[in-house]
């Protein structure tokens, strides 16, 4: 794999990059997640208009887990927005998980390690955020 | 309750949402075409126009950056232009950087607004400077040998317009890694995408062709912004209302831009946007000095 590069006239991907089966689903995950997130956000906007401008909160919003579920049940726009954003944040995360699967199938140890490290960093970020 | 320009709350709401939508659309479009994230246009706007505290504006922008990046990256990844391996390798650095940047802003610098405002000045001037550069850096077929690149099998290939695959050899893993880490810090700190730093790091130092560097950068920005956004979100520092029109607008703009792939453009547009960025830098500096606030 680290030999001389193939001729530019090649018409297919070189052996080191035959990971085509993974690329399209990965692209779809990214797009699908984003579109789902936007859909949820738009539902929240409609909800906001239905409830009137008094429901607008221009400052930062913070929920406890239970508070958020309750607010979602009550149909509060801010809670719906948060749901949309959670889906948005989960999208690249899902993509990273997909990468782990891809590297595991290729038995590529350094990359499995790197990807798991990145995932654990994201978890650290979550914990740090919750600390305050 | 939100009122602007002396209008009623109902009309104000519509006006604000429309303005944010259109502005973010243009920001996403410009970002996608010029290889910037939209964040660099959004954060100053939120601070200067809507008087949001900088930390809030930054958090809001980062969330939108995630959307833009994933929207654009989906196209590049599917087409095989984003290099997953190089991206994953550099993400180790950028995610660490992104966390550090976010933590700094949330826990330290939120109380030192001037620092954030002044930090924006170079962060905005540098892309403006890059935009008016005429020279392009072309990947060379035979760069210096890089053992780590060999060991991690980072060398790759990408499909050209004609359908053939052209290969490239990766080098400079150390400077690339280090610079990406720094860029990650700036991204988490100021709420910008960081692509303006990633692309030169990959193209100039690591010998990736510009197209691959751009595609990979888009791919990386999403995860990096996510790392920072997770901190902001769970710390309850995101103003949800503002993120909604910005996410929608920027995503739409960047999707339109990715339909045009690589190069845009006319010199005139680049000069216009570079000028806008310089103007923004000046405004942010003024705000840091205490002017322009409500």
Interface residues (C-beta under 8 A of the other chain):
Chain A: X1 X2 X5 X6 X8 X9 X10 X11 X12 X13 X14 X16 X17 X19 X20 X23 X24 X26 X27 X28 X30 X31 X33 X34 X37 X38 X41 X42 X44 X45 X48 X49 X52 X53 X54 X56 X57 X58 X59 X60 X61 X62 X63 X78 X81 X82 X84 X85 X86 X88 X89 X91 X92 X93 X95 X96 X99 X102 X110 X111 X114 X115 X117 X118 X121 X122 X124 X125 X126 X128 X129 X130 X132
Chain B: X1 X2 X9 X10 X12 X13 X17 X56 X59 X63 X66 X67 X69 X70 X71 X73 X74 X75 X76 X77 X78 X79 X80 X84 X85 X88 X89 X91 X92 X95 X96 X99 X102 X103 X106 X107 X141 X150 X151 X152 X153 X155 X156 X157 X159 X163 X164 X165 X166 X167 X168 X169 X222 X223 X225 X226 X227 X228 X229 X230 X231 X232 X233 X234 X235 X236 X237 X238 X239 X240 X241 X242 X243 X244 X247 X248 X251
